[in-house]
Each structure stands twice: as C-alpha cells, then as structure tokens.
Amino acid sequence: MWDFSTDPDFQAKLDWMEAFVREEVEPLDLLFPSGGAPYDVGDAAARAILRPLQAQVKEQGLWACHLGPELGGQGYGQLKLALMNEILGRSYWAPTVFGTAAPDTGNAEILAMFGTDEQKARYLRPLLDGEIVSAFSMTEPQAGADPKEFTCRAYRDGDGWVIDGEKWFTSNARYAEFLIVMAVTDPDAPPHERMSMFVVPADTPGIEIERNVATMAERDDLDEGIHAYIRYDRVRVPDDALLGGPGEGFRVAQARLGGGRVHHAMRTVGQCRRAFDMMCERALSRRTQGERLADKQAVQAFIADSWIELQQYRLLVLNTAWTIDTQPHGAARTQIAMCKVAMAKVYHDIVQRALHLHGSLGTTHETPLAGMWMSVPALALADGPTEVHRTTIAKQLLRRYQPAEGLFPTEHIPPRLAEARERYASILEEHGAKEHVR
C-alpha cells in the first residue's frame, strides 16, 4: 500500500539532524568557505572544529549511513538516505560532517567491492573514518564524460601496468591520498569493454598536476581551484592495482555513478528548500510602494510556482529512492536520469526567483544565493550533461511502445467508433440510440 508517513523514531533522528546542521554545521560554511576546505585534512583549525561534530554524528548512529554495518554505517536504503540528504544539502560541509562526502563515498564502495585486503587496510578504513580523502579521475579534456572517446591508456608491462595520458577535472586531487583512475586497456574492444579502473597512490612517480582549475565560484589568483588537470606520465602500478577485471571499468563506474546521481538530487532538494525559505522570509520582510513584497501578485506567483516545482521534484526523488529500495537492480535507471534532468532546472528556477526578490543584496556574497547561482551551470553538467540523460530517458520510454499498424494511429477515431457501433449494435438499435451516435 502507499504510505507517505515517516517512522516516528527515524523522524526524531531527522529532527535532530535538521537542528544540528543549522546550528552547528552551517557555521563551518562561513568560517571555511573555500570549495576545497572540507577535503583539506591538513587544515588544523578546521579539523579541530570538525572532529567533535563528527563524534556527535557517530553517537547518534548517523555516520556514513549509506554503508553497511560491516563498513561502519547503518546500511540505510535510499528512501531514508533521501530524507537525510535533503537536510545535508543545506550545507557544503554537512556531507563531510556525516561521512557522506563525494567522491569519497563512491570510491569507498568501489574499494569495498573490488579492492584487495591490503588496499582496504591502507585506504578504505582511513577513508571511512574521514582521516583521508580520495579522487576519481575519469573525465578527459577532449572527451568530457564520454568513455567511448577516452584516450588515456594503461598497458601491461612486466608484472604491472603503466598509465599514460591526461585527465581533466579530477576533484580534490590536490588533497587526495589516492586516485581511482579509468584508462583504456583494450582500444579494439567494444566501447563498454575498452576500459579498466585502477587504484593509484597519490605519491606515485609520474602523476603531474598541470594545474588546479578554478570554477566561476573560485579564484585562480588565490589558488582556490580544486579540480585538477592531470598528466599521467608513464605512471607504473602493480598488477593488483586493477579494480575488477580488465575491461570492467565501465561496469565498476556505473555501480558508483548511479548512487552518486541520485544523492546529488537528494541534496539539491535541500538547497532548493533553503532558497525557498529565504524567498518567503524576504517577501514578508521587505516593502515597496506602500505594501509588502508578499502582497504583490507577481511575488505570490514566484512563491506558488517554486513550491509546486519543489514538491513535484521532491516526490520524483523520493519515488526514485523507493524504486531503488524495492525493485530489481536497474529498475530505477530511467527515474535516476529524470532526477538528473529535472535537478538543474528546478534549482535554477527557484534560486533565480529567490535571488531576484533579494534585489541587489542577492547578487552579493552577503547571502548564500550568489554561491548557489554560480553552481547552477555545474549542476547541469555534473555526472554527465543534462542532454545525455534526456536522450537516455527518451530511449528507455520509447522501448515500451510499438509503431502503429497501418496508416493511422491506434487512437484514430473512425475505426474505433465503427468497432464500438458494431459491438453494441443490438442495444443501440433496441433503444433507438443509433442516431445519437456521431
């Protein structure tokens, strides 16, 4: 049966989270606003504040809840994670405080599934405990996120592998203890069997960070960029650096990216709700031409449209989470893509309205809105461009249909009307109703 209620005990956890994030975690966003701050394990001041907060999360049994108990988490399903991530989405630091920061979450899952015992001991436990961070090195300058166009190679040499090529936008590489690298190992294989994935220690000779690229929310002159442009110059790794089998890189990546996409969507709900709250407060606080902004019909339309869009999107995300939890693996593929496509548009529209209602203040860095606005373009590109996912949705939906037989569509009225007349001819004739049928 359908049920939109939340278990009271879990709701109490959510209530604690909401107060904790607002009161204890959001101040970190103000004190340490740099994009790389949550990942800089060398920042003593930030870590001194962070560690006690993480301890409180662990005391509440809310640490790394996406992981199973064997890895120190709660093994929550996606529906519970969706309700939690709505709250974590309010704060840039919150995922780090709760042990769910990307890309470490996905990388931890890959190591748990495919890593050797030695790799798990060296990297997985410190990663799960928040003592180190990692990087996922997949996209390339000429190819973006399209693995069919990748050129970074890995080839066997003696008892190991050599990685050679370039990678683009490897987030947090400058702070990482290790990188997970996707490289082409068989260029002549079918597209989805060409690549393999490797775990590479960050201090391996030949890893050259050409530059740490600053996004529009960061400054090059202050060296704030955290997305590395990397050259792998004949980087040698042992045979057991391979994660999964040769040619299984795409499969390993998909196991990682699916969860990441839906978690992005969950956190975006929280960001949108924060912008919406700001919009409503502003509408009730400011006056123009003798009345509150909230009394203006256009502002009321802003608020109503934003709430409708947010609730529609939230229900899509929650339904997707429910599908992942209850249906066979892969059943939510189309819905995950739908979340990805809708995410950027809903976020854009709600943040734009909230920013507009704040007037000139909304364009400054004296509210969170400017930072939100600058992240809109990136959200449309993260985990694959929106256009790619639109294509996926259309292809998946069209597989459910068949072309019409004959010249006209199946909903063509003349043949259907003739069929209905024939089926009920005796009744129509008995009641003299034939003339009333068009």
N, C-alpha and C positions, 0 to 999 in steps of 0.2 A: 504493500500500500504506500501511497505518497505521504510523506511526513516532512514538514519544514521546521520542526522543533529541534532544539539542541538539548542534549542531556544536561541536567542541572549541574552535575559535578564538573563536566567539561566547561559549561558556561562560566562557572566560578573561576576556572583557570583563565578563560578568555578575559574575564573582568579584571583579574589580577594583571594580565599582560597589558591590557589597554592602559591602566593607570601607571604601570611600571614604565612602559615605553614613553608615555607623555612626560612623566615626571623625572625619570632617571636616565633614559636613553637619548631623548631628543636634545638635551644639553650638550651631548658629545658632538652632535651635528654642528653646533655653534662654536664649540671650543676647537674642534679639529675638522674644519670643513673640506680640506683637500680630498680629492677623489681617491687618492691612494692611502689616506690616513688609516682606515680600518685594516689595511693589509700590511702596514709598516710595523713589523714586530720589533724593530729597533727603536721606536719612539717610546722612551721610558715613561714619560708623563702620561701619554695616552694609555699605555698598558697598565699603569698603576691605577687608573680610574676604571679601566675595562675589567680587570680580573675580578674585583669584588662583585661587579654586576653579573658577570658570567657565573660566579659562585651562587648568587641568588637564583639565577635561572635553573641551575642544576639542582638546587634544594627544592625547587618547585616541580622537578621532574619534567622540565620543558626544554632540555638541552638536546639539540640535533634530533628532533622528533621524527624526521624523515628516515632515520636509520633504524635498523632492527636492534633489539636488546643486546644481541651478540656484539654490536659495534658501539654500544653505549647510548643508544636512542630509545625511543618508545615504539618504533615501528608503526606510527600512525598511518592510516590510509589518507588518500588525497583529499577527502572531504574535510577531515579535521585539519589537515595542513592548510587547506584553503581558508578556513575561518581564522587560523593563526596568522597566515601570511597577509591577510587583509590588515591586520594590526601592525605587523612588522613593516609593511610597505610605507608606513608613515615616516619612517626614519631611515636614513642612509646607513647608520651604524647598527641598526637593530638586528639584521641578519648575523653580523659578527658577534653580537652580544648573545644571540640564541644558538650559535653554532650552525647556521644555515647559509653562510655567505657563499655566493658563486665567485669563481668556478670551483671552489674547494669542495662543495657538496657533490657535484658530478664527478670530480676527479677521485674523491674518496670512494664513491660507488664503483668506479672502474677498477681501482686498486683492490677493493674488496672482492670483486668478481673475477679479476684476471691476474692480479699481482702474485708474485712469489711470496713465500713466507718471509724471506729476507727483506723484500720491498715493503711488505706490510709492517714489519718491525721497524724499518728505518723511516718510513714516510707515513703510513696510514695512521698509526696511533698518535703521533705528534700532530698530524693534520686534524684528526677528530678532536683532539684536546685543545685545538686552537693555538698551538705553540709555533706552528709554521704555516706558510701559505704556499699555494701552487699556481701554476699557469697552464692554460690549454692552448696549444699552438697549432691551429688548424688553418685559418684563412690565409690567403696569399695575395700579393699586390695586384697581380694580373687577373686573378680568378675570383676574388671575394670569397664567398662561402660555397662556391660550386665545386665539389670534389672532382667532378669529371674534367675540370680544367687545371687541376693541381700539377705542378712540375717539380716540387721539392722531392728529391729521390732518397731512397735508402737501399743500399745494395750490400749483399753479403761479402765479407772479406775475412778470410780465415775463420776463427771461431766467434766472430761477432758481426756487427753491422756498421756501416758508415752512412751518415745522414748528410746530405749536401743540397743546399737550396735556401730559399728565402721564405719567411713567414711574416704576415702583416697583422697588426692589431692584437698581439698576444698580451692580453690584460694581466697586469701585475707581475710581469716577468722580472722587473727590477727588484721585487721583494721575494721572489719565489725560491724555495728550496729545491724544487724540481719542476720540470715541464713535461707534459704529455704531448707528444709530437705525432701528427699524422703525416705520413710520407708515402709516396708511390713506390711500391716494391715490385710490381709487375705491370709495366705500361701497356703490355699487349693483352691483358686480361679484360673481361667485360668491365664496364665503368665502375660498378659497385664492388668489384673484386680486385681492383688495382692497388688498393692502399692498405697499409698496416699502421699500427699505433705502437709507440714506444714511450717508455718512461725514461727520462734523461735527467740526471743530476744537473743542477744549475751551474755547478763549477766545472763541468766537463770542458776540456780544451776545445776550442773551435766555435763556441757559442758567442757570437758577436752581436751585441745590441747596437744597431746602427743609430737609432735614436728612440727616445720615448715620446711618442706622438701626443700632443695636447689636443683635446677636443675643444669645441667652442665654449665649454664651461671652464676651461683651464688656460693657463698662460705659459707660453714657451719660455719667456724671459725669466720666469721663476722656476723653470724646470718642473712643472706640475704634471706633465704628461705621464700616464701610467700604462699606455697601450704601445707595446714595443714593436718596432720594425726590426726583425732579427735575421741575421745571416748565419746559417749553419754551414760552417766551412770545414767539411770533411770531419764531422763530429763522430767519434768512434764510441760505440756502446757494446756491451756484451750480448750474447745471444739471448739471455733471459730478460733483456730489456723489452722484448716483444710482448705486447699485451694482447692476449688472444692468439690466434694463429695467423700465419702470413695471409694477406688478402682479406682479413676480417675487420679492418679498420673502420669501414663504413658501418658495419653492424654494431661494433662497440660504440661508435659515435652516436648512432641513433638511440641506443639504450640510454645514453647520457643526455642527449638533447631534448628528448620528448618531455621528461620531467622538468628540465630547466625552462622550457617554453611555458608550461602551464603554471609554474611557480612565478615566473615573471608576470603572468596575467593576474595571479592572485594578489601579488604585491601592488600591482597597478590599481586594483580596486581600492586599496588603502590610500594610495596617493591621490586618486580622484576624490575620495571622500574627504581628505584633508583640504583639498582645493575647494570643494563644495562647502564645507564648513566655513572656510574663510569668506566665501562669496556671500553666504547668508548673514554672517556677522557684519560684513561691510554694508550690506543692503539695509540693515537695521540701524547702523551707527551713523551713516552719512546723510546729509540733507542737501537738496538743491532745489531752487525755485519754489521755496516755501514748503516742501514736503520731503519725507524720507525717500531714499532710493527705492526702498521696498514697496512704496506706494505707486511707483511708476510701472505701467503695464509692460513695457519692454523688459524691465528688470525681473518682473514676475515671470515673464516668458523664459528668460535666462534660467531662473531657478527651477521652474517646472520642467523645462526640456533637459536640464542637466540631471535632475533626479530621475526622470524617466529613463534616460540613456544609461545612467549608472546602475539602476536596478535591473534593467534588461541585461546589461553586461555581466553584472554580478551573478544573475541566475544562470547565464550561459557558462560562466566559470565553475559555479557550484555543480551544475549538471554534468559538466565535463569531468570534474573530480569524482562525482558519484559513478559515472560510467567507467572510469579507470578502476575504481574500487570493486565494482560488481560485475563487470562484463569481461569476456575473454580478452587476452592481450591483443592490442591493436584495434580494438573496437572504437576507441576514442580518437583515432588518428584524425578524422575529419573535424571533430569538435576542437581538438587542440589547435589545428590550423585556423579554425574560426575564431578562437580566442586570440590568436596572434594577430589576425587581420583586424578584428574589432578593437583590439587594445590601443593601437596608436591613434585611431580616430576618436574614440571616446576620451582618451587622455587629452588629446589636442583640443577638442571642443570644450571640455569642462575647464581646463586650465586657462584657455583663451578668454572665456567668459569671466572667470574669477579675476584674472589679471585686468581685464577691461574695467570691471567695476571698481577696482582699486585705483584707477586713474594713473597719474604719474608715479605714485608710490609702487604700483605693481610692476613697473619697469625697472625698479632699482633692486639692489641686493639687500634692502631692508626688510623684505618679506621672503618667504621661500618660493614665491611664484616665479621669479626670474630664473632660478635654478631649474624649476620644473619645466618651464617653457623651453629652455635650452636643451633639455633632454628629450624633447618630443621627436626630433628627427632621428636620434639614435634609437629610440624605441621602435620606430618603423623599420629599422634595419637589423636590430639585434636578433640573433638566432635565425637569420635568413630574411631577405626583404619581403615586405608585405605582398608584392606581386606574385612571388613564387608560391606563397601559401594560398593566395586566391586561386591560382591555377590548380593546386592540389585539391582544394575544395570542389571546384567545378568538375574535375575529372572523377573524383570519388562519387559525387552526386549523379553524374551522368551515367555511371555504371549501373545505377538502379533502374534505368529506363531502357525502352526499346523504341526504335523508329516505328512510326505508324505504317500500317499496311495500306497500300493503295494511295490514291491521290490526295485524300483529305485527312485531317487529324481525327483521332478517336473521339474527340468531343464535338465533331461536326454534327449539327442538329438534325438535318434531314433524315439520314439513315436511322438515327436513334429514335426520332419521332415515329418513323414508319414501323420500327420494331415495337414501340410501345402501343401503337394503334392495333398492331396485329395481336399482341399478347392479350390485350383487354377488349378485343373487338366485340365479343358477345355481351360483355357488361355494358359497354358504351352503347351498343345497339338496343339492349333491353331498356336502358334508361333514357334513350333518345338523346344521348350526350355527344353523338358524333359531330354534330355541327358546332359544338363549343370547343372542339379541339382544333388548334390552328394548323 
